[in-house]
């Protein structure tokens, strides 16, 4: 089983993954034609802001078992055994919102269909068409900093353990904990931390106010 592993330390918030996702789910799968489509395809991955303005790509984690699948009253969400992914059948969706409410990753949204204008749930589909062709997900292919990697689950587990071991070893030796991250990305992260100390961005403040 292959999964998308996200290394937040390498994410610089370029949003190439968002663009690649939108293009992949467009009619002709090209940027030029996508911009002329109505409605325009929405990315199923969102780059958000975390602590100290650290950016991270957020998408469906294809849980197993999946809370959204259990909550759906019309069986519009199912588990694809071939690629171990969670998929949505738009024709069965009744826009009840149950899947979005139980999603622990806030990875399900709604959009209007071009055919009848009804709202239907949409989320990361793991680029299942690309997987059938032996290709990796569009977001992974588009990432230029290797913040997203498509690999077997056991490989990802080994990578995490190796990374943790290296970080602990580096700290013991007094060498810092982010030795494997390229210098340009480290400098960018430092800049983000400095900006974060200035307080919430105007856009973030508006979002907070709107939720109150």
Phi and psi restraints in degrees (value plus and minus 20) as a CYANA .aco file:
   2 UNK   PHI    -117.2   -77.2
   2 UNK   PSI     122.7   162.7
   3 UNK   PHI    -152.0  -112.0
   3 UNK   PSI     142.2   182.2
   4 UNK   PHI    -113.4   -73.4
   4 UNK   PSI      94.8   134.8
   5 UNK   PHI    -116.0   -76.0
   5 UNK   PSI     108.5   148.5
   6 UNK   PHI    -128.0   -88.0
   6 UNK   PSI     104.8   144.8
   7 UNK   PHI    -125.5   -85.5
   7 UNK   PSI      77.2   117.2
   8 UNK   PHI     -83.2   -43.2
   8 UNK   PSI     -42.8    -2.8
   9 UNK   PHI     -87.2   -47.2
   9 UNK   PSI     -41.7    -1.7
  10 UNK   PHI    -118.5   -78.5
  10 UNK   PSI     -31.2     8.8
  11 UNK   PHI     -93.8   -53.8
  11 UNK   PSI     108.3   148.3
  12 UNK   PHI    -131.7   -91.7
  12 UNK   PSI     -12.1    27.9
  13 UNK   PHI      51.9    91.9
  13 UNK   PSI       6.1    46.1
  14 UNK   PHI     -91.4   -51.4
  14 UNK   PSI     -42.7    -2.7
  15 UNK   PHI      48.5    88.5
  15 UNK   PSI      -0.2    39.8
  16 UNK   PHI     -80.3   -40.3
  16 UNK   PSI     -54.8   -14.8
  17 UNK   PHI     -83.3   -43.3
  17 UNK   PSI     -59.7   -19.7
  18 UNK   PHI     -82.4   -42.4
  18 UNK   PSI     -66.5   -26.5
  19 UNK   PHI     -83.2   -43.2
  19 UNK   PSI     -64.7   -24.7
  20 UNK   PHI     -82.4   -42.4
  20 UNK   PSI     -57.6   -17.6
  21 UNK   PHI     -85.0   -45.0
  21 UNK   PSI     -65.2   -25.2
  22 UNK   PHI     -83.2   -43.2
  22 UNK   PSI     -63.0   -23.0
  23 UNK   PHI     -83.8   -43.8
  23 UNK   PSI     -62.9   -22.9
  24 UNK   PHI     -81.0   -41.0
  24 UNK   PSI     -52.4   -12.4
  25 UNK   PHI    -118.9   -78.9
  25 UNK   PSI      -2.9    37.1
  26 UNK   PHI    -108.4   -68.4
  26 UNK   PSI     153.6   193.6
  27 UNK   PHI     -85.6   -45.6
  27 UNK   PSI     -71.8   -31.8
  28 UNK   PHI    -123.9   -83.9
  28 UNK   PSI     -20.8    19.2
  29 UNK   PHI      40.0    80.0
  29 UNK   PSI      16.5    56.5
  30 UNK   PHI    -151.2  -111.2
  30 UNK   PSI     129.4   169.4
  31 UNK   PHI     -83.7   -43.7
  31 UNK   PSI     -62.8   -22.8
  32 UNK   PHI     -81.6   -41.6
  32 UNK   PSI     -66.6   -26.6
  33 UNK   PHI     -92.4   -52.4
  33 UNK   PSI     -52.3   -12.3
  34 UNK   PHI     -81.3   -41.3
  34 UNK   PSI     -59.8   -19.8
  35 UNK   PHI     -85.8   -45.8
  35 UNK   PSI     -37.5     2.5
  36 UNK   PHI    -119.2   -79.2
  36 UNK   PSI     -24.6    15.4
  37 UNK   PHI     -96.8   -56.8
  37 UNK   PSI     128.2   168.2
  38 UNK   PHI    -153.7  -113.7
  38 UNK   PSI     100.1   140.1
  39 UNK   PHI     -93.7   -53.7
  39 UNK   PSI     136.7   176.7
  40 UNK   PHI     -93.1   -53.1
  40 UNK   PSI     121.9   161.9
  41 UNK   PHI     -81.3   -41.3
  41 UNK   PSI     120.0   160.0
  42 UNK   PHI    -118.4   -78.4
  42 UNK   PSI     119.9   159.9
  43 UNK   PHI     -86.7   -46.7
  43 UNK   PSI     123.3   163.3
  44 UNK   PHI    -115.7   -75.7
  44 UNK   PSI     -13.3    26.7
  45 UNK   PHI    -146.9  -106.9
  45 UNK   PSI     118.3   158.3
  46 UNK   PHI    -145.0  -105.0
  46 UNK   PSI     111.3   151.3
  47 UNK   PHI    -108.8   -68.8
  47 UNK   PSI      96.8   136.8
  48 UNK   PHI    -132.1   -92.1
  48 UNK   PSI     155.7   195.7
  49 UNK   PHI    -127.4   -87.4
  49 UNK   PSI     113.7   153.7
  50 UNK   PHI    -132.4   -92.4
  50 UNK   PSI    -169.0  -129.0
  51 UNK   PHI     -82.9   -42.9
  51 UNK   PSI     117.2   157.2
  52 UNK   PHI      36.6    76.6
  52 UNK   PSI      14.0    54.0
  53 UNK   PHI      41.8    81.8
  53 UNK   PSI       0.4    40.4
  54 UNK   PHI     -90.8   -50.8
  54 UNK   PSI     107.9   147.9
  55 UNK   PHI    -107.1   -67.1
  55 UNK   PSI     131.6   171.6
  56 UNK   PHI    -173.9  -133.9
  56 UNK   PSI     119.8   159.8
  57 UNK   PHI    -101.7   -61.7
  57 UNK   PSI     105.9   145.9
  58 UNK   PHI    -132.5   -92.5
  58 UNK   PSI     108.9   148.9
  59 UNK   PHI    -170.8  -130.8
  59 UNK   PSI     151.7   191.7
  60 UNK   PHI     -78.9   -38.9
  60 UNK   PSI     114.1   154.1
  61 UNK   PHI    -114.5   -74.5
  61 UNK   PSI     -17.2    22.8
  62 UNK   PHI      31.1    71.1
  62 UNK   PSI      37.6    77.6
  63 UNK   PHI     -78.8   -38.8
  63 UNK   PSI     132.4   172.4
  64 UNK   PHI    -165.6  -125.6
  64 UNK   PSI      84.4   124.4
  65 UNK   PHI     -94.8   -54.8
  65 UNK   PSI     134.0   174.0
  66 UNK   PHI    -120.2   -80.2
  66 UNK   PSI     101.3   141.3
  67 UNK   PHI     -78.0   -38.0
  67 UNK   PSI     -56.8   -16.8
  68 UNK   PHI     -84.9   -44.9
  68 UNK   PSI     -58.2   -18.2
  69 UNK   PHI     -84.9   -44.9
  69 UNK   PSI     -62.8   -22.8
  70 UNK   PHI     -87.3   -47.3
  70 UNK   PSI     -52.0   -12.0
  71 UNK   PHI    -102.1   -62.1
  71 UNK   PSI     -41.3    -1.3
  72 UNK   PHI     -89.6   -49.6
  72 UNK   PSI     101.5   141.5
  73 UNK   PHI    -100.1   -60.1
  73 UNK   PSI     -31.0     9.0
  74 UNK   PHI    -135.2   -95.2
  74 UNK   PSI     -10.4    29.6
  75 UNK   PHI      38.2    78.2
  75 UNK   PSI      15.1    55.1
  76 UNK   PHI     -99.8   -59.8
  76 UNK   PSI     -32.4     7.6
  77 UNK   PHI    -138.2   -98.2
  77 UNK   PSI     110.0   150.0
  78 UNK   PHI    -160.6  -120.6
  78 UNK   PSI     145.1   185.1
  79 UNK   PHI    -119.7   -79.7
  79 UNK   PSI     101.2   141.2
  80 UNK   PHI    -105.7   -65.7
  80 UNK   PSI      94.2   134.2
  81 UNK   PHI     -92.7   -52.7
  81 UNK   PSI     -50.1   -10.1
  82 UNK   PHI     -82.1   -42.1
  82 UNK   PSI     -65.4   -25.4
  83 UNK   PHI    -134.0   -94.0
  83 UNK   PSI      -8.7    31.3
  84 UNK   PHI      31.4    71.4
  84 UNK   PSI      31.4    71.4
  85 UNK   PHI    -148.0  -108.0
  85 UNK   PSI     140.7   180.7
  86 UNK   PHI    -122.9   -82.9
  86 UNK   PSI     105.0   145.0
  87 UNK   PHI    -139.9   -99.9
  87 UNK   PSI     138.3   178.3
  88 UNK   PHI    -136.4   -96.4
  88 UNK   PSI     111.9   151.9
  89 UNK   PHI    -118.5   -78.5
  89 UNK   PSI      81.8   121.8
  90 UNK   PHI     -78.7   -38.7
  90 UNK   PSI     -55.9   -15.9
  91 UNK   PHI     -83.5   -43.5
  91 UNK   PSI     -43.1    -3.1
  92 UNK   PHI    -114.6   -74.6
  92 UNK   PSI     -31.8     8.2
  93 UNK   PHI     -91.0   -51.0
  93 UNK   PSI     112.1   152.1
  94 UNK   PHI    -132.2   -92.2
  94 UNK   PSI      -7.2    32.8
  95 UNK   PHI      39.5    79.5
  95 UNK   PSI      16.3    56.3
  96 UNK   PHI     -95.5   -55.5
  96 UNK   PSI     -42.7    -2.7
  97 UNK   PHI      64.8   104.8
  97 UNK   PSI     -19.0    21.0
  98 UNK   PHI     -83.0   -43.0
  98 UNK   PSI     -60.7   -20.7
  99 UNK   PHI     -83.3   -43.3
  99 UNK   PSI     -61.9   -21.9
 100 UNK   PHI     -86.3   -46.3
 100 UNK   PSI     -54.7   -14.7
 101 UNK   PHI     -89.6   -49.6
 101 UNK   PSI     -52.7   -12.7
 102 UNK   PHI    -116.4   -76.4
 102 UNK   PSI     -27.0    13.0
 103 UNK   PHI     -86.5   -46.5
 103 UNK   PSI     100.4   140.4
 104 UNK   PHI     -94.3   -54.3
 104 UNK   PSI     -31.4     8.6
 105 UNK   PHI    -129.4   -89.4
 105 UNK   PSI     -15.4    24.6
 106 UNK   PHI      31.1    71.1
 106 UNK   PSI      25.9    65.9
 107 UNK   PHI    -128.3   -88.3
 107 UNK   PSI     -13.7    26.3
 108 UNK   PHI    -135.2   -95.2
 108 UNK   PSI     110.5   150.5
 109 UNK   PHI    -149.2  -109.2
 109 UNK   PSI    -199.3  -159.3
 110 UNK   PHI    -148.9  -108.9
 110 UNK   PSI     125.9   165.9
 111 UNK   PHI    -163.2  -123.2
 111 UNK   PSI     138.6   178.6
 112 UNK   PHI    -105.9   -65.9
 112 UNK   PSI     118.1   158.1
 113 UNK   PHI     -99.8   -59.8
 113 UNK   PSI     130.7   170.7
 114 UNK   PHI     -92.6   -52.6
 114 UNK   PSI     -48.2    -8.2
 115 UNK   PHI     -90.3   -50.3
 115 UNK   PSI     -75.7   -35.7
 116 UNK   PHI    -142.5  -102.5
 116 UNK   PSI     -21.8    18.2
 117 UNK   PHI      57.3    97.3
 117 UNK   PSI     -10.7    29.3
 118 UNK   PHI     -97.2   -57.2
 118 UNK   PSI     128.6   168.6
 119 UNK   PHI     -99.3   -59.3
 119 UNK   PSI     111.7   151.7
 120 UNK   PHI    -153.2  -113.2
 120 UNK   PSI     132.7   172.7
 121 UNK   PHI     -93.5   -53.5
 121 UNK   PSI     121.5   161.5
 122 UNK   PHI    -163.5  -123.5
 122 UNK   PSI     130.7   170.7
 123 UNK   PHI    -182.0  -142.0
 123 UNK   PSI    -199.8  -159.8
 124 UNK   PHI     -78.3   -38.3
 124 UNK   PSI     107.2   147.2
 125 UNK   PHI    -124.5   -84.5
 125 UNK   PSI      -4.9    35.1
 126 UNK   PHI      46.5    86.5
 126 UNK   PSI      -2.9    37.1
 127 UNK   PHI      29.4    69.4
 127 UNK   PSI      33.8    73.8
 128 UNK   PHI     -80.6   -40.6
 128 UNK   PSI     -52.0   -12.0
 129 UNK   PHI     -85.1   -45.1
 129 UNK   PSI     -59.1   -19.1
 130 UNK   PHI     -87.6   -47.6
 130 UNK   PSI     -57.4   -17.4
 131 UNK   PHI     -83.2   -43.2
 131 UNK   PSI     -57.6   -17.6
 132 UNK   PHI     -83.0   -43.0
 132 UNK   PSI     -47.9    -7.9
 133 UNK   PHI    -110.3   -70.3
 133 UNK   PSI     -17.0    23.0
 134 UNK   PHI      60.8   100.8
 134 UNK   PSI      -3.1    36.9
 135 UNK   PHI    -122.6   -82.6
 135 UNK   PSI     141.2   181.2
 136 UNK   PHI    -108.0   -68.0
 136 UNK   PSI     143.3   183.3
 137 UNK   PHI     -75.0   -35.0
 137 UNK   PSI     127.9   167.9
 138 UNK   PHI     -79.4   -39.4
 138 UNK   PSI     -57.9   -17.9
 139 UNK   PHI     -84.2   -44.2
 139 UNK   PSI     -58.4   -18.4
 140 UNK   PHI     -87.9   -47.9
 140 UNK   PSI     -63.5   -23.5
 141 UNK   PHI     -82.8   -42.8
 141 UNK   PSI     -54.0   -14.0
 142 UNK   PHI    -101.1   -61.1
 142 UNK   PSI     -40.6    -0.6
 143 UNK   PHI     -88.9   -48.9
 143 UNK   PSI     103.1   143.1
 144 UNK   PHI    -115.1   -75.1
 144 UNK   PSI     -26.3    13.7
 145 UNK   PHI    -132.1   -92.1
 145 UNK   PSI     -12.3    27.7
 146 UNK   PHI      39.4    79.4
 146 UNK   PSI      13.3    53.3
 147 UNK   PHI     -97.3   -57.3
 147 UNK   PSI     -36.8     3.2
 148 UNK   PHI    -146.5  -106.5
 148 UNK   PSI     109.1   149.1
 149 UNK   PHI    -150.2  -110.2
 149 UNK   PSI     115.3   155.3
 150 UNK   PHI    -123.2   -83.2
 150 UNK   PSI      91.0   131.0
 151 UNK   PHI    -171.2  -131.2
 151 UNK   PSI     148.3   188.3
 152 UNK   PHI     -82.6   -42.6
 152 UNK   PSI     127.1   167.1
 153 UNK   PHI     -77.3   -37.3
 153 UNK   PSI     -59.9   -19.9
 154 UNK   PHI     -89.2   -49.2
 154 UNK   PSI     -51.4   -11.4
 155 UNK   PHI     -86.8   -46.8
 155 UNK   PSI     -61.7   -21.7
 156 UNK   PHI     -82.4   -42.4
 156 UNK   PSI     -62.8   -22.8
 157 UNK   PHI     -80.7   -40.7
 157 UNK   PSI     -62.1   -22.1
 158 UNK   PHI     -85.3   -45.3
 158 UNK   PSI     -59.3   -19.3
 159 UNK   PHI     -82.7   -42.7
 159 UNK   PSI     -61.8   -21.8
 160 UNK   PHI     -84.3   -44.3
 160 UNK   PSI     -62.6   -22.6
 161 UNK   PHI     -86.0   -46.0
 161 UNK   PSI     -61.6   -21.6
 162 UNK   PHI     -83.6   -43.6
 162 UNK   PSI     -62.1   -22.1
 163 UNK   PHI     -84.5   -44.5
 163 UNK   PSI     -62.4   -22.4
 164 UNK   PHI     -82.5   -42.5
 164 UNK   PSI     -63.1   -23.1
 165 UNK   PHI     -81.6   -41.6
 165 UNK   PSI     -63.6   -23.6
 166 UNK   PHI     -84.8   -44.8
 166 UNK   PSI     -60.0   -20.0
 167 UNK   PHI     -84.0   -44.0
 167 UNK   PSI     -64.2   -24.2
 168 UNK   PHI     -84.6   -44.6
 168 UNK   PSI     -63.6   -23.6
 169 UNK   PHI     -82.1   -42.1
 169 UNK   PSI     -62.2   -22.2
 170 UNK   PHI     -84.8   -44.8
 170 UNK   PSI     -59.5   -19.5
 171 UNK   PHI     -85.9   -45.9
 171 UNK   PSI     -59.4   -19.4
 172 UNK   PHI     -83.1   -43.1
 172 UNK   PSI     -58.1   -18.1
 173 UNK   PHI    -103.9   -63.9
 173 UNK   PSI     -23.7    16.3
 174 UNK   PHI      52.8    92.8
 174 UNK   PSI       9.2    49.2
 175 UNK   PHI    -122.7   -82.7
 175 UNK   PSI     -15.7    24.3
 176 UNK   PHI      68.5   108.5
 176 UNK   PSI     148.3   188.3
 177 UNK   PHI    -131.7   -91.7
 177 UNK   PSI     -18.7    21.3
 178 UNK   PHI    -143.7  -103.7
 178 UNK   PSI      19.8    59.8
 179 UNK   PHI     -81.4   -41.4
 179 UNK   PSI     -53.7   -13.7
 180 UNK   PHI     -99.3   -59.3
 180 UNK   PSI     -31.4     8.6
 181 UNK   PHI    -101.8   -61.8
 181 UNK   PSI     110.2   150.2
 182 UNK   PHI     -74.5   -34.5
 182 UNK   PSI     129.8   169.8
 183 UNK   PHI     -79.8   -39.8
 183 UNK   PSI     -61.5   -21.5
 184 UNK   PHI     -84.0   -44.0
 184 UNK   PSI     -54.8   -14.8
 185 UNK   PHI     -91.9   -51.9
 185 UNK   PSI     -58.2   -18.2
 186 UNK   PHI     -81.0   -41.0
 186 UNK   PSI     -62.7   -22.7
 187 UNK   PHI     -85.5   -45.5
 187 UNK   PSI     -58.0   -18.0
 188 UNK   PHI     -84.5   -44.5
 188 UNK   PSI     -60.5   -20.5
 189 UNK   PHI     -84.6   -44.6
 189 UNK   PSI     -58.0   -18.0
 190 UNK   PHI     -82.4   -42.4
 190 UNK   PSI     -60.8   -20.8
 191 UNK   PHI     -83.1   -43.1
 191 UNK   PSI     -61.0   -21.0
 192 UNK   PHI     -80.5   -40.5
 192 UNK   PSI     -61.9   -21.9
 193 UNK   PHI     -83.6   -43.6
 193 UNK   PSI     -60.1   -20.1
 194 UNK   PHI     -84.5   -44.5
 194 UNK   PSI     -62.4   -22.4
 195 UNK   PHI     -84.3   -44.3
 195 UNK   PSI     -57.6   -17.6
 196 UNK   PHI     -81.3   -41.3
 196 UNK   PSI     -52.8   -12.8
 197 UNK   PHI     -88.6   -48.6
 197 UNK   PSI     -33.9     6.1
 198 UNK   PHI     -98.2   -58.2
 198 UNK   PSI     -31.9     8.1
 199 UNK   PHI      88.6   128.6
 199 UNK   PSI     157.9   197.9
 200 UNK   PHI     -80.5   -40.5
 200 UNK   PSI     124.0   164.0
 201 UNK   PHI     -89.4   -49.4
 201 UNK   PSI     134.3   174.3
 202 UNK   PHI     -72.1   -32.1
 202 UNK   PSI     -62.3   -22.3
 203 UNK   PHI     -85.7   -45.7
 203 UNK   PSI     -59.1   -19.1
 204 UNK   PHI     -86.3   -46.3
 204 UNK   PSI     -58.9   -18.9
 205 UNK   PHI     -83.5   -43.5
 205 UNK   PSI     -60.0   -20.0
 206 UNK   PHI     -83.7   -43.7
 206 UNK   PSI     -60.0   -20.0
 207 UNK   PHI     -82.7   -42.7
 207 UNK   PSI     -63.1   -23.1
 208 UNK   PHI     -83.3   -43.3
 208 UNK   PSI     -62.8   -22.8
 209 UNK   PHI     -83.8   -43.8
 209 UNK   PSI     -56.7   -16.7
 210 UNK   PHI     -90.7   -50.7
 210 UNK   PSI     -42.4    -2.4
 211 UNK   PHI    -105.2   -65.2
 211 UNK   PSI     -37.2     2.8
